[in-house]
Structures are given as C-alpha cells and as structure tokens.
Amino acid sequence: MIGAVVLAAMAASAVAQTVQDQSVPDNTGLDIPANLQIFGKLDPNVRKPTAIVNDSVITGTDVDQRVALVAVANNAKLSPEDRDRVKLQVLRQLIDETLQIQEAKTADIVITPSEITQSFDGVAKKFNRTPAAMRTFLRQEGSSERSLKRQIEGELAWQRYLRRRVEPFVNVGDEEVKGILDRLQAAKGTDEYNLHEIFLRSDASNGQQVFANARALLAEIQKGQRPFEEFARQFSEASTKAVGGDLGWVRASTLPPELASATTTMAVGQVAGPIEVAGGFSILYLTDKRQVLTADPRDARLSLKQLTLRFPPNTSAAQAQARAAAFGKATQELRGCGTVEKVAAGIGADVVDNDTVRVRDLPAQLQEIMLKLQVGESSPPFGSAEQGVRALVLCGRDDAAAGSLPSADQVQGQLEQQRVNLRAQQKLRDLRRDAVVDYR
C-alpha cells in the first residue's frame, strides 16, 4: 500500500472533480465587496520553503528531498519552473503529513521503527532494489532514506488513526444498499466511461494564456512519449492529480455538460481538449468504455499466436514496407493455428503463444480488429522499421459472462470506504484550520 502511495508521488485522499479545490462559488457566505480593492502587494516570486507546524519544523532540506522523491517516483526531469511549482505543492503536503502524524500521536498511535523499515524494504522491492541499494539510489537522486520513511510514517499513522477513530463510527443502512442496487439495475445497459482528466484553473484575467498553455500541453500528450497520468500528476490542478487524474467509471449524466458532450463522442484511447468548463479548462483521456451490468465483448479472453519478423539494422522505410507486404501475404494464407509454426519457419519469423489475453488489454487499434476475426485468421501486419513486423493469429476465444449486480456486502464496503474518506478530508480540514503554521 505504501509503495502505491510513493509511486503516486503526491499522496492524498482524492475526490473526482473538475473544479480545483480552492475555486470559490458565488454562494460562499463570505462578506466580500463587489468592487474590492487589494491593499498591499503579493509577490508570487517570493518562496517560503520552510515552516513550523505546531512546533514541528519542516526545513528546506525536507522540501528539496521530497521534491526529488516525487521526481524519482514519476521518472520525471523537472524544469526549474516545474520544480518551483512542485516545491510549493510538496510544502503543503508536508504540512498535512505533519498534522496527520501529530493527530495520530494524540490518539496514542505509535508507528514503530520496525514497521517503517518493513514498509521501506517493500518500496525498495517495487523499485527492484535491495534496501541498501535503495538508500544509495535515493541519495544519488537528491532524496534520502529519511524522506521516504517520513512519508511512510505519515501514511501508516493516518491509516491507523482512521481505523481507530473514524471507521468504527461509519454506518451504512440496508435501505441505502438496496437503493444503490436498484439504481444499478435500472441503469443496466447504459454506457460508462473510464476517464482521466487534467484541469487547469483560469479566470477572466488569464483565460487566454491558460488556454494556450492547455493546447501546448495537449500537443505534448499527443506525442505519446509519456503516460497521460504523468502529465496529470505534474500539471493538473484538481484533487485527482494524486491518482493521475483518474475520475474512475462515470456515466455521462454525472458529468458537466461540456465534458459529457465530449466524452460521448470520444473513442477509447483518444485525448480531447482543451474543453472550457466552470473555473478553467479540462483535457480528457478516455481509457475505457463499457455498459453497466452488460457483458462486454472486450472482456473476452483470447488464445493467440504472435508471429514476429525482425528487420536487419538500418532497414529503410521502403524495405520495411516490402518485407511487411510479403509477411502479410504469408499470414493471410494461414490455414488455422496448426500451420503457424510451418509458415513462420518459411519466412524466418518467431512465434510466441499466449492463452490469457483479454481483448481490452490490447492496444485500441487492435481491439476492433481482433473482435472481427474468426478462429484461425490473422490480423493485418503491424510494427515499425525499427522493431520489425508482427501479426496476431486467433486460435480461440472465450466470451465474457453476462454482467451481474455486485453483492450487498460489496456495495456496503464501497459506501463505508467513501464515508471514511469523506470524514478523513473533513478532519484534515479541521486540523489545517486549527494549526499554527509559521512560514520562514
């Protein structure tokens, strides 16, 4: 669990939303003049890298090492501008983390050094390193064992606090569970979308600039050189940035109209934007699509044989095209999976078997192709001049079972977890409100 927190980089409880947390609606209840005047000047270039939180000191070194940890976790190279922005986010995170550890101690919750070490060793394993090698690696990257262990302590302490002080007081009634199951049954067959989002906040004074920034960001995303989730963690200003912008499975009716309109026209794997929404602009990435409680053909499991013909170094595009055409002709003449090895030997191709591939786990371009194939048929050739050409031969297909309602226990567990997360957010807001924070 701790490893997932580290890999998410900016660990925090996230609630799917399209408007950044600090955006203020008109009905705030605050007494703000309509034509206000700012007295004094706020210099956005002044950075306060340290803070004292209820007598606990957060140093500049703490911030720098955690920023380095964020970069390591996301395999990212931060520009000076990005580093300044991430520093401010990390400082806020460290303040929250400090408040969580302090609150856990007031509840007599103790996280032992052995527990922290055990979790540290687990994170090292996720990075395919021994604990000793992980310590060296962190130092080389500008972070430290202490910084990672501090994050681990904060996560463990807060989880244990919630289990002791929040979870026992969360109740979900049978009628609530029944109501959800009834609504799911009524929604059977309607489309659901698995979306990721990057939200960039703007107002009347900077709308054009933010829109231009969003278009530039979209262009970078469309190059396909980095995962969308990485961009979301780095640039999004919604609370879902902690989980790579993941909005989860949603129905169009639950989205703002602008996002709903875009979502229903997108293909799986497509990125759309910038879309103007309340408070800013959104960039959407549709990772998957399904129908509620309905068997999805893309959940079918395929038995495949993959043929791969590798090209010699320095193969030109014209040569690659000619080889791919010959390869394609050979694969189209297959007479079932029993002839794959013989054909492969004749053209010098390698063969790999896989009997457990789900259609939805294939690249979006191949999903529709594989769904249309009959057993024994081959896909068209695909690949590149650098990596050679490939084809997939369908040897069998096991269709997915019809969708079914989740059990009452599953629904109850999900509701309880949602309420625990909500109360955790409320508690953290209270801790922030009561904290004495001295920036240095």
Secondary structure, 3 states (H helix, E strand, C coil): CHHHHHHHCCCCCCCCCCCCCCCCCCCCCCCCCCCCCCCCCCCCCCCCCCEEECCEEECHHHHHHHHHHHHHHHCCCCCHHHHHHHHHHHHHHHHHHHHHHHHHHHCCCCCCHHHHHHHHHHHHHHCCCCHHHHHHHHHHCCCCHHHHHHHHHHHHHHHHHHHHHCHHHCCCCHHHHHHHHHHHHHCCCCEEEEEEEEEEECCCCCHHHHHHHHHHHHHHHHCCCCCHHHHHHHHCCCHHHHHCCEEEEECHHHCCHHHHHHHCCCCCCCEEEEEEECCEEEEEEEEEEEECCCCCHHHCEEEEEEEEECCCCCCCHHHHHHHHHHHHHHHHCCCCHHHHHHHHHHHCCEEEEEEEEEHHHCCHHHHHHHHHCCCCCECCCEEECCCEEEEEEEEEEECCCCCCCCCHHHHHHHHHHHHHHHHHHHHHHHHHHHCCEEEC
